[in-house]
Amino acid sequence: MKKTTYKDKTRDELVKSLGEKREELRKLEFGVSGSKTRDVRLSRTIKKDIARIMTELTRLRSAVAK
């Protein structure tokens, strides 16, 4: 999976991406509960992407406050 940069995205795009990643993680975690997953590292990658998006949202929020 290719790492995406979120620095050039707007706040609305980041919020939309955050929702999509959280939904993807939820589906993955509920889908795994009954069977084996093929890509074990996928949930870790999604969590890292969520953290990157949230960090960028925080950076944007603090830039507006200044």
Secondary structure, 3 states (H helix, E strand, C coil): CCCCCCCCCCHHHHHHHHHHHHHHHHHHHHHHCCCCCCCCCHHHHHHHHHHHHHHHHHHHHHHHHC
